[in-house]
Amino acid sequence: MVDHKKYWLGVVLLLSLSACRPATTPAPTATSPSTELTVAAAADLQFAFTDLAAAYEQQTGRKVTLTFGSTGQLAQQIENGAPFDLLAAANIQYVQDLADKKLVLPDSIALYAQGRIVVAVNRQSGVTATTLDDLLSAEIKHVAIANPAHAPYGVAAQQALQSAGVWAKLQDKLVFGENVRQTLQYIQTGDAEAGIVALSVANVPEITWTLIDGALHQPLDQALGVVTSSPHPNLARDFVAFINGQFGRSVMRRYGFILPGETPIVQSVPTP
């Protein structure tokens, strides 16, 4: 005869154990929406890529984590094994050099923009500068540029100053930022009354700016490349296609970049 009391006690025990067992969750795959893409991006892209990453995440459900810095420093981090999926450089040469070292997939390299530089002045400084010659004014004690040793926008600033014949005369005034974004912060805070920064980050309330003639420096041809060690190369390529697609190009254009296949309408435009 079945002992009903023992039987029901056993059923209750089994149900209790089942309730305590943790639910199993399938591991995310390389194409699942939870996959996170890690992008090393030049500092001039801080505003534009922040917008692009948010739009891409909203459209695809995939998170994009951005790390901003000077292109030279980001390239060095990739050489040291930093776990980036994609490099968005401010100069194509850095991407090509990494490809030569087999650290970037050669067939993934794509131009996405050409940058421009501006003379920027702190609004509260009481000084005026709309040309490179104006930076020689005695009222301007500090002129900020990105460090040419590893920042392409610093190289462009140096080339423009050399072309204008004022580089040597400005040596005692120069203040170097680690990247173009830090350079902008020096001007925003008034630590430097003026400087040269990327047009793409210049539309901030604290400064006025004037575009520098692009003929005074080598083109800032900016390129992307998928890092060879990336665990998500297809997703990285998808993000590149998004940047170079219709919506991505509209965002880049809004921040003042010249896009592949386009030329600037004017060479010098003062702040509105």
Secondary structure, DSSP 8 states (H G I E B T S, - for coil): ---HHHHHHHHHHHHHHHHHS--------TTSTT-EEEEEEEGGGHHHHHHHHHHHHHHHS-EEEEEEE-HHHHHHHHHTT---SEEE-SSHHHHHHHHHTTSB-GGG-EEEEEE-EEEEEEGGG----SSTGGGG-TT---EEEE-TTT-HHHHHHHHHHHHTT-TGGGTTTEEEESSHHHHHHHHHHTSSSEEEEEGGG---TTEEEEE--GGGS--EEEEEEEBTT-S-HHHHHHHHHHHTSHHHHHHHHHTT-B-TT---S-S--B--
